[in-house]
Amino acid sequence: MNVKVLGTGCSKCQALERKLMELAPELPVELEIEKVTDINKMMEYGIMMTPGLVIDGELKSSGIIPSDDQLKSWFQEAATHDR
């Protein structure tokens, strides 16, 4: 599953990436985590605040670090949708 962390490398962006890596072993899918630091590419998703989180091309959040439960829910939903 393709996951993009949108951000310039701020502490929140790094924290979100760390959280995704920590949760990855517990998830029902394998994550391919990509960092997007190019402002123009981030703007394509219409975010105004970082970090942004994109799962399989769909913007899920911006400006926050989602809870573990929320992240797990999104990945479960995406895994079910991909079947």
KOLGU-4560 file (N, C-alpha, C; in nm, 3 decimals, padded with zeros to 5 digits):
<recs>
<n_xx: 00.086 n_yy: -00.116 n_zz: 00.000 ca_xx: 00.000 ca_yy: 00.000 ca_zz: 00.000 c_xx: 00.091 c_yy: 00.123 c_zz: 00.000 mol: A seq: 1 type: MET>
<n_xx: 00.063 n_yy: 00.217 n_zz: -00.089 ca_xx: 00.143 ca_yy: 00.338 ca_zz: -00.098 c_xx: 00.094 c_yy: 00.443 c_zz: 00.001 mol: A seq: 2 type: ASN>
<n_xx: 00.186 n_yy: 00.491 n_zz: 00.082 ca_xx: 00.157 ca_yy: 00.592 ca_zz: 00.183 c_xx: 00.253 c_yy: 00.707 c_zz: 00.165 mol: A seq: 3 type: VAL>
<n_xx: 00.199 n_yy: 00.827 n_zz: 00.158 ca_xx: 00.283 ca_yy: 00.946 ca_zz: 00.144 c_xx: 00.269 c_yy: 01.034 c_zz: 00.267 mol: A seq: 4 type: LYS>
<n_xx: 00.383 n_yy: 01.076 n_zz: 00.320 ca_xx: 00.386 ca_yy: 01.175 ca_zz: 00.428 c_xx: 00.426 c_yy: 01.306 c_zz: 00.360 mol: A seq: 5 type: VAL>
<n_xx: 00.334 n_yy: 01.401 n_zz: 00.361 ca_xx: 00.359 ca_yy: 01.530 ca_zz: 00.297 c_xx: 00.411 c_yy: 01.628 c_zz: 00.402 mol: A seq: 6 type: LEU>
<n_xx: 00.529 n_yy: 01.683 n_zz: 00.377 ca_xx: 00.584 ca_yy: 01.781 ca_zz: 00.471 c_xx: 00.728 c_yy: 01.815 c_zz: 00.439 mol: A seq: 7 type: GLY>
<n_xx: 00.771 n_yy: 01.923 n_zz: 00.497 ca_xx: 00.905 ca_yy: 01.974 ca_zz: 00.469 c_xx: 01.012 c_yy: 01.919 c_zz: 00.562 mol: A seq: 8 type: THR>
<n_xx: 00.974 n_yy: 01.831 n_zz: 00.652 ca_xx: 01.072 ca_yy: 01.773 ca_zz: 00.744 c_xx: 01.061 c_yy: 01.828 c_zz: 00.884 mol: A seq: 9 type: GLY>
<n_xx: 00.951 n_yy: 01.893 n_zz: 00.916 ca_xx: 00.931 ca_yy: 01.949 ca_zz: 01.049 c_xx: 00.916 c_yy: 01.835 c_zz: 01.150 mol: A seq: 10 type: CYS>
<n_xx: 00.914 n_yy: 01.868 n_zz: 01.277 ca_xx: 00.907 ca_yy: 01.766 ca_zz: 01.382 c_xx: 00.777 c_yy: 01.685 c_zz: 01.373 mol: A seq: 11 type: SER>
<n_xx: 00.666 n_yy: 01.748 n_zz: 01.337 ca_xx: 00.539 ca_yy: 01.674 ca_zz: 01.324 c_xx: 00.545 c_yy: 01.576 c_zz: 01.207 mol: A seq: 12 type: LYS>
<n_xx: 00.608 n_yy: 01.617 n_zz: 01.098 ca_xx: 00.622 ca_yy: 01.529 ca_zz: 00.981 c_xx: 00.707 c_yy: 01.408 c_zz: 01.017 mol: A seq: 13 type: CYS>
<n_xx: 00.815 n_yy: 01.432 n_zz: 01.089 ca_xx: 00.902 ca_yy: 01.323 ca_zz: 01.131 c_xx: 00.830 c_yy: 01.231 c_zz: 01.229 mol: A seq: 14 type: GLN>
<n_xx: 00.751 n_yy: 01.289 n_zz: 01.318 ca_xx: 00.676 ca_yy: 01.209 ca_zz: 01.416 c_xx: 00.573 c_yy: 01.120 c_zz: 01.346 mol: A seq: 15 type: ALA>
<n_xx: 00.506 n_yy: 01.173 n_zz: 01.244 ca_xx: 00.408 ca_yy: 01.093 ca_zz: 01.170 c_xx: 00.477 c_yy: 00.977 c_zz: 01.098 mol: A seq: 16 type: LEU>
<n_xx: 00.588 n_yy: 01.004 n_zz: 01.036 ca_xx: 00.662 ca_yy: 00.899 ca_zz: 00.966 c_xx: 00.707 c_yy: 00.791 c_zz: 01.066 mol: A seq: 17 type: GLU>
<n_xx: 00.758 n_yy: 00.833 n_zz: 01.181 ca_xx: 00.801 ca_yy: 00.739 ca_zz: 01.285 c_xx: 00.683 c_yy: 00.652 c_zz: 01.332 mol: A seq: 18 type: ARG>
<n_xx: 00.570 n_yy: 00.717 n_zz: 01.352 ca_xx: 00.450 ca_yy: 00.645 ca_zz: 01.398 c_xx: 00.408 c_yy: 00.540 c_zz: 01.295 mol: A seq: 19 type: LYS>
<n_xx: 00.412 n_yy: 00.575 n_zz: 01.168 ca_xx: 00.376 ca_yy: 00.480 ca_zz: 01.062 c_xx: 00.470 c_yy: 00.360 c_zz: 01.062 mol: A seq: 20 type: LEU>
<n_xx: 00.599 n_yy: 00.386 n_zz: 01.081 ca_xx: 00.697 ca_yy: 00.277 ca_zz: 01.081 c_xx: 00.677 c_yy: 00.186 c_zz: 01.203 mol: A seq: 21 type: MET>
<n_xx: 00.640 n_yy: 00.245 n_zz: 01.316 ca_xx: 00.616 ca_yy: 00.167 ca_zz: 01.436 c_xx: 00.489 c_yy: 00.082 c_zz: 01.424 mol: A seq: 22 type: GLU>
<n_xx: 00.387 n_yy: 00.137 n_zz: 01.359 ca_xx: 00.260 ca_yy: 00.065 ca_zz: 01.343 c_xx: 00.264 c_yy: -00.040 c_zz: 01.233 mol: A seq: 23 type: LEU>
<n_xx: 00.353 n_yy: -00.025 n_zz: 01.136 ca_xx: 00.356 ca_yy: -00.110 ca_zz: 01.018 c_xx: 00.347 c_yy: -00.259 c_zz: 01.048 mol: A seq: 24 type: ALA>
<n_xx: 00.422 n_yy: -00.311 n_zz: 01.146 ca_xx: 00.413 ca_yy: -00.456 ca_zz: 01.173 c_xx: 00.275 c_yy: -00.502 c_zz: 01.221 mol: A seq: 25 type: PRO>
<n_xx: 00.195 n_yy: -00.412 n_zz: 01.275 ca_xx: 00.063 ca_yy: -00.448 ca_zz: 01.328 c_xx: -00.048 c_yy: -00.439 c_zz: 01.222 mol: A seq: 26 type: GLU>
<n_xx: -00.016 n_yy: -00.387 n_zz: 01.105 ca_xx: -00.118 ca_yy: -00.360 ca_zz: 01.003 c_xx: -00.141 c_yy: -00.479 c_zz: 00.912 mol: A seq: 27 type: LEU>
<n_xx: -00.261 n_yy: -00.486 n_zz: 00.854 ca_xx: -00.295 ca_yy: -00.599 ca_zz: 00.768 c_xx: -00.237 c_yy: -00.589 c_zz: 00.627 mol: A seq: 28 type: PRO>
<n_xx: -00.159 n_yy: -00.485 n_zz: 00.601 ca_xx: -00.101 ca_yy: -00.462 ca_zz: 00.469 c_xx: 00.045 c_yy: -00.421 c_zz: 00.485 mol: A seq: 29 type: VAL>
<n_xx: 00.119 n_yy: -00.435 n_zz: 00.377 ca_xx: 00.257 ca_yy: -00.388 ca_zz: 00.376 c_xx: 00.259 c_yy: -00.244 c_zz: 00.328 mol: A seq: 30 type: GLU>
<n_xx: 00.330 n_yy: -00.157 n_zz: 00.400 ca_xx: 00.335 ca_yy: -00.016 ca_zz: 00.365 c_xx: 00.459 c_yy: 00.018 c_zz: 00.285 mol: A seq: 31 type: LEU>
<n_xx: 00.438 n_yy: 00.099 n_zz: 00.184 ca_xx: 00.548 ca_yy: 00.159 ca_zz: 00.108 c_xx: 00.540 c_yy: 00.308 c_zz: 00.141 mol: A seq: 32 type: GLU>
<n_xx: 00.625 n_yy: 00.353 n_zz: 00.234 ca_xx: 00.618 ca_yy: 00.490 ca_zz: 00.284 c_xx: 00.709 c_yy: 00.580 c_zz: 00.201 mol: A seq: 33 type: ILE>
<n_xx: 00.651 n_yy: 00.688 n_zz: 00.153 ca_xx: 00.723 ca_yy: 00.785 ca_zz: 00.070 c_xx: 00.712 c_yy: 00.923 c_zz: 00.135 mol: A seq: 34 type: GLU>
<n_xx: 00.826 n_yy: 00.991 n_zz: 00.146 ca_xx: 00.824 ca_yy: 01.128 ca_zz: 00.197 c_xx: 00.816 c_yy: 01.224 c_zz: 00.079 mol: A seq: 35 type: LYS>
<n_xx: 00.722 n_yy: 01.317 n_zz: 00.085 ca_xx: 00.706 ca_yy: 01.417 ca_zz: -00.019 c_xx: 00.738 c_yy: 01.552 c_zz: 00.042 mol: A seq: 36 type: VAL>
<n_xx: 00.849 n_yy: 01.611 n_zz: -00.001 ca_xx: 00.893 ca_yy: 01.739 ca_zz: 00.055 c_xx: 00.878 c_yy: 01.854 c_zz: -00.045 mol: A seq: 37 type: THR>
<n_xx: 00.850 n_yy: 01.822 n_zz: -00.170 ca_xx: 00.835 ca_yy: 01.924 ca_zz: -00.274 c_xx: 00.702 c_yy: 01.998 c_zz: -00.254 mol: A seq: 38 type: ASP>
<n_xx: 00.711 n_yy: 02.128 n_zz: -00.232 ca_xx: 00.592 ca_yy: 02.210 ca_zz: -00.206 c_xx: 00.488 c_yy: 02.197 c_zz: -00.318 mol: A seq: 39 type: ILE>
<n_xx: 00.532 n_yy: 02.197 n_zz: -00.442 ca_xx: 00.438 ca_yy: 02.188 ca_zz: -00.554 c_xx: 00.362 c_yy: 02.056 c_zz: -00.553 mol: A seq: 40 type: ASN>
<n_xx: 00.432 n_yy: 01.947 n_zz: -00.521 ca_xx: 00.364 ca_yy: 01.816 ca_zz: -00.515 c_xx: 00.266 c_yy: 01.812 c_zz: -00.398 mol: A seq: 41 type: LYS>
<n_xx: 00.304 n_yy: 01.876 n_zz: -00.285 ca_xx: 00.213 ca_yy: 01.880 ca_zz: -00.171 c_xx: 00.088 c_yy: 01.960 c_zz: -00.206 mol: A seq: 42 type: MET>
<n_xx: 00.103 n_yy: 02.067 n_zz: -00.279 ca_xx: -00.010 ca_yy: 02.152 ca_zz: -00.316 c_xx: -00.109 c_yy: 02.078 c_zz: -00.407 mol: A seq: 43 type: MET>
<n_xx: -00.061 n_yy: 01.978 n_zz: -00.480 ca_xx: -00.150 ca_yy: 01.898 ca_zz: -00.565 c_xx: -00.259 c_yy: 01.830 c_zz: -00.482 mol: A seq: 44 type: GLU>
<n_xx: -00.231 n_yy: 01.807 n_zz: -00.354 ca_xx: -00.328 ca_yy: 01.745 ca_zz: -00.265 c_xx: -00.414 c_yy: 01.848 c_zz: -00.192 mol: A seq: 45 type: TYR>
<n_xx: -00.384 n_yy: 01.976 n_zz: -00.213 ca_xx: -00.466 ca_yy: 02.083 ca_zz: -00.156 c_xx: -00.447 c_yy: 02.104 c_zz: -00.006 mol: A seq: 46 type: GLY>
<n_xx: -00.334 n_yy: 02.059 n_zz: 00.048 ca_xx: -00.315 ca_yy: 02.078 ca_zz: 00.191 c_xx: -00.264 c_yy: 02.218 c_zz: 00.221 mol: A seq: 47 type: ILE>
<n_xx: -00.304 n_yy: 02.270 n_zz: 00.335 ca_xx: -00.260 ca_yy: 02.402 ca_zz: 00.379 c_xx: -00.167 c_yy: 02.391 c_zz: 00.499 mol: A seq: 48 type: MET>
<n_xx: -00.172 n_yy: 02.276 n_zz: 00.569 ca_xx: -00.087 ca_yy: 02.254 ca_zz: 00.685 c_xx: -00.025 c_yy: 02.115 c_zz: 00.676 mol: A seq: 49 type: MET>
<n_xx: 00.096 n_yy: 02.103 n_zz: 00.728 ca_xx: 00.162 ca_yy: 01.974 ca_zz: 00.733 c_xx: 00.161 c_yy: 01.923 c_zz: 00.876 mol: A seq: 50 type: THR>
<n_xx: 00.176 n_yy: 01.796 n_zz: 00.895 ca_xx: 00.198 ca_yy: 01.694 ca_zz: 00.793 c_xx: 00.068 c_yy: 01.653 c_zz: 00.725 mol: A seq: 51 type: PRO>
<n_xx: 00.083 n_yy: 01.607 n_zz: 00.603 ca_xx: -00.029 ca_yy: 01.551 ca_zz: 00.531 c_xx: -00.008 c_yy: 01.401 c_zz: 00.520 mol: A seq: 52 type: GLY>
<n_xx: -00.116 n_yy: 01.327 n_zz: 00.517 ca_xx: -00.108 ca_yy: 01.182 ca_zz: 00.501 c_xx: -00.196 c_yy: 01.140 c_zz: 00.385 mol: A seq: 53 type: LEU>
<n_xx: -00.135 n_yy: 01.069 n_zz: 00.289 ca_xx: -00.206 ca_yy: 01.021 ca_zz: 00.171 c_xx: -00.192 c_yy: 00.869 c_zz: 00.169 mol: A seq: 54 type: VAL>
<n_xx: -00.306 n_yy: 00.801 n_zz: 00.160 ca_xx: -00.307 ca_yy: 00.655 ca_zz: 00.153 c_xx: -00.367 c_yy: 00.615 c_zz: 00.019 mol: A seq: 55 type: ILE>
<n_xx: -00.285 n_yy: 00.547 n_zz: -00.062 ca_xx: -00.327 ca_yy: 00.504 ca_zz: -00.196 c_xx: -00.393 c_yy: 00.618 c_zz: -00.274 mol: A seq: 56 type: ASP>
<n_xx: -00.329 n_yy: 00.736 n_zz: -00.272 ca_xx: -00.374 ca_yy: 00.849 ca_zz: -00.352 c_xx: -00.482 c_yy: 00.934 c_zz: -00.288 mol: A seq: 57 type: GLY>
<n_xx: -00.534 n_yy: 00.894 n_zz: -00.172 ca_xx: -00.642 ca_yy: 00.969 ca_zz: -00.107 c_xx: -00.589 c_yy: 01.043 c_zz: 00.017 mol: A seq: 58 type: GLU>
<n_xx: -00.609 n_yy: 01.175 n_zz: 00.019 ca_xx: -00.568 ca_yy: 01.254 ca_zz: 00.134 c_xx: -00.655 c_yy: 01.217 c_zz: 00.253 mol: A seq: 59 type: LEU>
<n_xx: -00.592 n_yy: 01.174 n_zz: 00.363 ca_xx: -00.665 ca_yy: 01.133 ca_zz: 00.482 c_xx: -00.659 c_yy: 01.238 c_zz: 00.592 mol: A seq: 60 type: LYS>
<n_xx: -00.549 n_yy: 01.312 n_zz: 00.601 ca_xx: -00.538 ca_yy: 01.414 ca_zz: 00.706 c_xx: -00.435 c_yy: 01.518 c_zz: 00.668 mol: A seq: 61 type: SER>
<n_xx: -00.448 n_yy: 01.635 n_zz: 00.730 ca_xx: -00.346 ca_yy: 01.738 ca_zz: 00.717 c_xx: -00.345 c_yy: 01.823 c_zz: 00.843 mol: A seq: 62 type: SER>
<n_xx: -00.225 n_yy: 01.862 n_zz: 00.883 ca_xx: -00.210 ca_yy: 01.948 ca_zz: 00.999 c_xx: -00.215 c_yy: 01.878 c_zz: 01.134 mol: A seq: 63 type: GLY>
<n_xx: -00.234 n_yy: 01.745 n_zz: 01.134 ca_xx: -00.242 ca_yy: 01.670 ca_zz: 01.260 c_xx: -00.161 c_yy: 01.541 c_zz: 01.248 mol: A seq: 64 type: ILE>
<n_xx: -00.136 n_yy: 01.483 n_zz: 01.363 ca_xx: -00.081 ca_yy: 01.348 ca_zz: 01.368 c_xx: -00.196 c_yy: 01.260 c_zz: 01.416 mol: A seq: 65 type: ILE>
<n_xx: -00.255 n_yy: 01.182 n_zz: 01.327 ca_xx: -00.369 ca_yy: 01.099 ca_zz: 01.365 c_xx: -00.334 c_yy: 00.999 c_zz: 01.474 mol: A seq: 66 type: PRO>
<n_xx: -00.434 n_yy: 00.960 n_zz: 01.551 ca_xx: -00.414 ca_yy: 00.861 ca_zz: 01.657 c_xx: -00.384 c_yy: 00.725 c_zz: 01.594 mol: A seq: 67 type: SER>
<n_xx: -00.326 n_yy: 00.637 n_zz: 01.674 ca_xx: -00.298 ca_yy: 00.501 ca_zz: 01.627 c_xx: -00.426 c_yy: 00.433 c_zz: 01.581 mol: A seq: 68 type: ASP>
<n_xx: -00.532 n_yy: 00.448 n_zz: 01.659 ca_xx: -00.659 ca_yy: 00.384 ca_zz: 01.623 c_xx: -00.713 c_yy: 00.436 c_zz: 01.490 mol: A seq: 69 type: ASP>
<n_xx: -00.700 n_yy: 00.567 n_zz: 01.467 ca_xx: -00.748 ca_yy: 00.624 ca_zz: 01.342 c_xx: -00.667 c_yy: 00.570 c_zz: 01.225 mol: A seq: 70 type: GLN>
<n_xx: -00.535 n_yy: 00.566 n_zz: 01.241 ca_xx: -00.450 ca_yy: 00.514 ca_zz: 01.135 c_xx: -00.483 c_yy: 00.368 c_zz: 01.104 mol: A seq: 71 type: LEU>
<n_xx: -00.497 n_yy: 00.287 n_zz: 01.207 ca_xx: -00.530 ca_yy: 00.145 ca_zz: 01.186 c_xx: -00.662 c_yy: 00.130 c_zz: 01.113 mol: A seq: 72 type: LYS>
<n_xx: -00.758 n_yy: 00.215 n_zz: 01.148 ca_xx: -00.889 ca_yy: 00.211 ca_zz: 01.084 c_xx: -00.877 c_yy: 00.243 c_zz: 00.935 mol: A seq: 73 type: SER>
<n_xx: -00.801 n_yy: 00.347 n_zz: 00.903 ca_xx: -00.782 ca_yy: 00.385 ca_zz: 00.762 c_xx: -00.714 c_yy: 00.274 c_zz: 00.683 mol: A seq: 74 type: TRP>
<n_xx: -00.613 n_yy: 00.212 n_zz: 00.743 ca_xx: -00.543 ca_yy: 00.105 ca_zz: 00.671 c_xx: -00.631 c_yy: -00.018 c_zz: 00.655 mol: A seq: 75 type: PHE>
<n_xx: -00.709 n_yy: -00.049 n_zz: 00.756 ca_xx: -00.802 ca_yy: -00.162 ca_zz: 00.745 c_xx: -00.904 c_yy: -00.135 c_zz: 00.634 mol: A seq: 76 type: GLN>
<n_xx: -00.956 n_yy: -00.014 n_zz: 00.632 ca_xx: -01.054 ca_yy: 00.027 ca_zz: 00.531 c_xx: -00.992 c_yy: 00.016 c_zz: 00.390 mol: A seq: 77 type: GLU>
<n_xx: -00.870 n_yy: 00.066 n_zz: 00.376 ca_xx: -00.803 ca_yy: 00.063 ca_zz: 00.246 c_xx: -00.773 c_yy: -00.081 c_zz: 00.203 mol: A seq: 78 type: ALA>
<n_xx: -00.734 n_yy: -00.164 n_zz: 00.299 ca_xx: -00.704 ca_yy: -00.305 ca_zz: 00.267 c_xx: -00.830 c_yy: -00.377 c_zz: 00.221 mol: A seq: 79 type: ALA>
<n_xx: -00.942 n_yy: -00.351 n_zz: 00.286 ca_xx: -01.070 ca_yy: -00.411 ca_zz: 00.249 c_xx: -01.113 c_yy: -00.363 c_zz: 00.111 mol: A seq: 80 type: THR>
<n_xx: -01.091 n_yy: -00.236 n_zz: 00.084 ca_xx: -01.130 ca_yy: -00.177 ca_zz: -00.044 c_xx: -01.049 c_yy: -00.233 c_zz: -00.160 mol: A seq: 81 type: HIS>
<n_xx: -00.921 n_yy: -00.266 n_zz: -00.133 ca_xx: -00.831 ca_yy: -00.316 ca_zz: -00.238 c_xx: -00.861 c_yy: -00.459 c_zz: -00.279 mol: A seq: 82 type: ASP>
<n_xx: -00.935 n_yy: -00.532 n_zz: -00.198 ca_xx: -00.960 ca_yy: -00.675 ca_zz: -00.230 c_xx: -01.054 c_yy: -00.692 c_zz: -00.342 mol: A seq: 83 type: ARG>
</recs>
